[in-house]
């Protein structure tokens, strides 16, 4: 995909989230928005290069534009992993410099890389030399006792100097000691101003903001303030229709808002294909539980799917059963 087209898609993206944004989740999100940029869960470079875990790269052609997020800190290994990702068909390779988990820290990558901007620059340069697709970075504003207004400009300058042309900044510090990964998503205070300042300081860089954004209205406000993109995480997962169904007309001025009922029905052929390949229904429907969040019938929709999807032989008919609790209500509301 051409860089201009990818940058356009990055006006709104769905964050990489471990155990959540797998291929089934991304397929659902793509039915809700034709435009948004989607990300994989983080895949470690050692898993691809040394472990040969190429199944982690499985994705559907319909998911594009889709980016592969890599975790690692060895420039040569990341370059190899990036090449594998490009060969697998990903439109972008993203380097994780924001994850605060213990497992990531022990591997000397993720948020701990905020302490080593020169190493990150070497990683970016090596990856860019290895692939023709875009190489991007997702980072925090700092870690632990770092002063963000001192370290973040140096970090951004380093990666930009290595050829990174797009960065997504999670507007919180990461505390590598004392806070769990979950707490790191909520406890450190948000500092959106520093992200805006980075855009002002690096006007040629495509800068996206991430962290605490829960609505399209917020996303549009950041775009209006001059940021190039907005990345939304948990809100896009737990209430995907609220974030993605109207994103195309509201963020890009294209198409019409997606109908969640139609999207649920459009998932049925995908579910049938997944089951015929030996998959289980719950592997797909767990990502659909929030599709009708805040809408009449949503509770029964979730209950039917969550209680029935694990049963032996469960199939697409369970989705139809769950839809019976929301579809008539949604259709009646549209008719008024």
PyMOL commands that set and color helices and strands:
alter all, ss='L'
color gray80, all
select helices_A, chain A and resi 3-9+23-32+45-49+54-57+61-63+75-87+102-106+110-115+117-130+148-161+183-185+192-201+216-224+234-238+240-245+247-252+260-276+282-285+298-308+316-323+327-335
alter helices_A, ss='H'
color red, helices_A
select strands_A, chain A and resi 12-14+37-44+66-71+92-97+134-139+166-170+206-210+229-232
alter strands_A, ss='S'
color yellow, strands_A
deselect
rebuild
show_as cartoon
